Amino acid sequence: MIARHRMLGCIAMLATVAGCASPATRFYTLLPQSGPSAPMPLRTGYRIDLLPVTVPAQDDRPQLVVRLGDDRMALLEREQWIAPLADQIRAALSAHLTSLLGSEDIQGLPLHGRRPVYRIKLVVRRFESVPGRYVRIQAAWSVRAPGPQGMLLRCSSRIRESVGPGFGAMVRGHQKALAVLAARMATAIRVMAAGGSAHCP
């Protein structure tokens, strides 16, 4: 009888814990969505080296950081990035650039062969999210052409995307902003690779 009461007590306790469980955390990615496809053949005679990305300290957190007003920010404990923000931005840009240029990102890989390498550096100054209104990315970036005397192009970009309600829409806005940034970088690299005098797009 005592054992039965203990068992019933344990079941009741487990039911209470399950009923009071916190809502599940949602995780987001900045990587562009793409369907299954064959590996894209390389179309260029050069490669790119997208260096590790720098992001503002206030945004370098697992949680999504949103602006509530002119001077108020909030950390969304139940809405988080699937990986560090800087790594996600770099991965998203790498995916866009390799697709746009038909090239290969060799970051972190040993350098083999004689194909020239264009090195890209990105410093994100602002990574702003206002739910239901807009997202904004402000960044400084540079591209260095191959060789010890290779041309160095320094640029800055400010990209704003309007977004609808919901945190998913906010993340998709940042995905679009990164696609725009990648397109600007790709334009500069194409001009440099063709021997032209590149300007900030």
C-alpha positions in Angstrom: 0.0 0.0 0.0 2.8 2.4 0.9 4.7 1.5 -2.3 1.5 2.2 -4.3 1.1 5.6 -2.7 4.8 6.4 -3.4 4.3 5.4 -7.1 1.2 7.5 -7.4 3.1 10.4 -5.8 5.9 10.1 -8.3 3.5 10.0 -11.2 1.7 13.2 -9.9 5.1 15.0 -9.5 6.2 14.1 -13.0 2.9 15.3 -14.4 3.2 18.6 -12.6 6.7 19.1 -13.9 5.6 18.3 -17.5 2.7 20.7 -17.1 5.0 23.5 -15.9 7.7 22.9 -18.6 8.9 26.0 -20.3 8.1 26.6 -23.9 10.6 25.1 -26.3 13.5 27.4 -27.5 13.4 28.2 -31.2 16.6 28.3 -33.2 17.3 30.3 -36.3 19.9 30.4 -39.1 21.2 33.0 -41.5 22.2 30.5 -44.1 20.1 30.8 -47.3 17.6 28.1 -47.9 18.4 25.9 -51.0 16.9 22.8 -52.3 18.9 19.6 -53.2 21.1 20.1 -56.2 24.2 18.8 -57.7 27.5 20.4 -56.7 28.1 23.6 -58.6 31.1 23.4 -60.9 33.8 26.0 -60.5 33.6 28.7 -63.2 36.5 30.9 -62.3 40.3 30.6 -62.2 40.5 32.2 -58.8 39.4 31.4 -55.2 38.2 33.5 -52.3 39.3 33.6 -48.7 36.5 35.0 -46.5 38.2 35.8 -43.2 36.5 35.4 -39.8 33.8 38.1 -39.3 33.7 40.6 -36.5 30.4 41.6 -35.0 29.4 44.1 -32.3 29.8 42.9 -28.7 26.2 43.6 -27.8 25.0 41.3 -30.6 27.5 38.5 -30.0 25.1 36.4 -28.0 23.2 33.2 -28.5 19.9 35.1 -28.1 18.3 37.3 -30.7 18.9 40.9 -29.7 16.1 43.3 -30.6 15.5 47.0 -30.3 12.4 48.0 -28.4 12.8 51.8 -28.5 15.4 54.5 -28.9 17.4 53.3 -25.9 15.9 49.9 -24.9 17.1 46.5 -26.0 15.9 43.0 -25.2 17.5 39.5 -25.2 15.0 36.9 -26.5 15.7 33.9 -24.4 13.4 31.6 -26.3 14.6 32.8 -29.8 18.3 31.9 -30.4 20.8 31.5 -33.1 21.8 27.9 -34.0 25.5 29.0 -34.0 27.5 32.1 -33.0 26.3 35.1 -35.0 29.7 35.9 -36.5 30.1 32.3 -37.8 26.6 32.4 -39.2 27.2 35.7 -41.1 30.5 34.3 -42.5 28.8 31.0 -43.6 25.9 32.9 -45.2 28.2 35.2 -47.1 30.4 32.4 -48.2 27.4 30.5 -49.6 26.3 33.5 -51.5 29.7 34.4 -52.8 30.7 30.9 -54.0 27.4 30.7 -55.8 27.5 34.1 -57.4 31.2 33.8 -58.5 31.4 30.1 -59.2 34.5 30.0 -57.0 35.7 28.2 -53.9 36.1 29.6 -50.3 39.4 28.3 -49.0 39.2 29.8 -45.5 40.8 27.4 -43.1 42.1 25.1 -45.8 45.8 24.7 -46.8 46.7 26.7 -49.9 47.5 24.5 -52.8 48.0 25.3 -56.5 48.6 28.5 -58.2 45.1 29.9 -58.6 45.0 33.5 -57.3 43.1 34.2 -54.1 40.9 37.3 -53.3 40.8 37.9 -49.5 37.7 39.4 -48.0 37.4 41.0 -44.6 34.2 42.1 -43.0 33.6 44.1 -39.8 29.9 44.5 -38.9 29.3 47.8 -37.1 25.6 47.4 -36.6 23.3 44.4 -36.7 20.0 46.0 -35.8 16.6 44.2 -35.5 13.3 45.9 -34.9 10.5 43.3 -34.9 7.7 44.0 -37.3 9.5 47.0 -38.8 13.0 46.6 -40.2 16.4 45.1 -39.9 19.6 47.0 -40.7 23.2 45.9 -41.3 26.0 48.5 -41.3 29.4 47.1 -42.2 32.9 47.9 -43.3 34.5 45.4 -45.8 37.6 45.1 -47.9 38.8 42.9 -50.8 42.5 42.4 -51.5 43.6 41.3 -54.9 46.2 38.5 -55.2 49.9 39.3 -54.9 52.1 41.3 -52.6 51.1 44.5 -54.4 47.5 43.5 -55.0 44.9 46.2 -55.1 43.0 46.8 -51.8 39.5 48.0 -52.0 37.9 49.4 -48.9 34.1 49.9 -48.7 31.2 50.4 -46.3 27.6 49.3 -46.7 24.4 50.2 -45.1 21.5 47.9 -45.9 18.0 48.1 -44.5 15.2 45.6 -45.2 11.5 46.1 -44.1 10.1 43.1 -42.3 6.7 41.8 -41.4 5.5 40.6 -37.9 7.2 37.7 -36.3 10.8 36.7 -35.5 11.0 34.4 -38.5 10.3 37.4 -40.8 13.0 39.4 -38.9 15.6 36.6 -39.6 14.6 36.4 -43.2 15.1 40.1 -43.5 18.7 39.7 -42.3 19.1 36.9 -44.8 18.0 39.3 -47.6 20.4 42.0 -46.3 23.3 39.6 -46.4 22.4 38.5 -49.9 22.6 42.2 -50.9 25.9 42.6 -49.2 27.3 39.5 -50.9 26.1 40.8 -54.3 28.1 44.0 -53.8 31.2 42.1 -52.8 30.8 39.8 -55.8 30.5 42.8 -58.2 33.8 44.3 -56.9 35.6 40.9 -57.1 34.5 40.4 -60.7 35.8 43.8 -61.8 39.1 43.3 -60.0 39.5 39.8 -61.6 38.8 41.3 -65.0 41.6 43.7 -64.5 39.5 46.8 -64.0 39.6 49.5 -61.4 37.0 48.5 -58.9 34.9 51.0 -57.0 32.6 50.4 -54.0 29.2 49.4 -55.3 
